[in-house]
Amino acid sequence: MLKPARKKEKDPEGRMPLADHLRELRNRLAKALLAIVLVTVVAAFYYNDIINFLTKPILDSVGCTKSFAELTNSTAQSQSCARITINGLLAPFTLALQVSLMTGVVFASPVWLYQLWAFVAPGLHRHEKKYAYGFVASGVPLFLAGGFFAYKVLPTTAKVLIGFTPHDVDNLLPLDDLLQLVTRMVIVFGLSFELPLLLIMLNLTGILSGRRMLGWWRGMILGITIFAAVATPSTDPPTMLALAVPIWVLYFGAVLFALGNDRRKRRREEAGPGDDEASELDLTPEDIGEIESVNASRALPEQTGTDRVNGYDDAT
């Protein structure tokens, strides 16, 4: 009988040949793509509900869905409104694929993020794995918070942009352009909320100190304000401040965390290593002559005579 093949033992440090690395990368990419495809197929059955969810804030604020009493109002007549349109025979099908795929990528993110983490983790040290866990655990909620914040700011942004439309003119807004605007704002707001987390990670790894971060506060406020003015599609101050103010708060929160972490590091260094920690080795190079003199002083005294001592001579 043939003996079953023995499984190869994994290297505790995550080392493996290049062919095994490529094979593992292929398997993890296949699992990530399979998860995205499955979620995309499920989302395709509900793409109408997804589109309505994304466009509802804008339609509620600037949509041409006013009642007869509102239309007869002079104030309502002076305000422009937008109508969502779709152009082309294949446009609805293409739009459904885009919305479904975007939903699949977003909702399958736990799977492909885990696959990415599982591929990178074996090559990391223990403290690097701890930091990476904290980065993933904090990064996802921050990104979702930024996206939700952008979703709430969309009505104000739409009112400002539609306000440039001439009076008594309806604005025909293509649905694909609207979805691109919503997606861009969600991604920009979500990534901007990750800035404090990046600063904290640089501080934990010892690259950036809290005192230096605090010294940048004037430049950071100016830079965040300019970024908010460029990132937001509208030019009104409320929308710009709606993005800038939360990032200011998160930035100063990261500075406070970094200052506390630096203070804790200094106290730990002043206290010295604990009972269960190894002290640091002195790797300072020494002169060879000093080492030989120390070794000579520690050597046993030579015997002056040739007589054996306790039955042993110098050689034995």
Helices and strands as residue ranges (DSSP letters): H 18-44, H 47-62, H 68-72, H 74-78, E 82-85, H 91-107, H 109-120, G 121-123, H 126-162, E 171-174, H 175-192, H 195-204, H 210-215, H 217-231, H 237-271, H 288-298
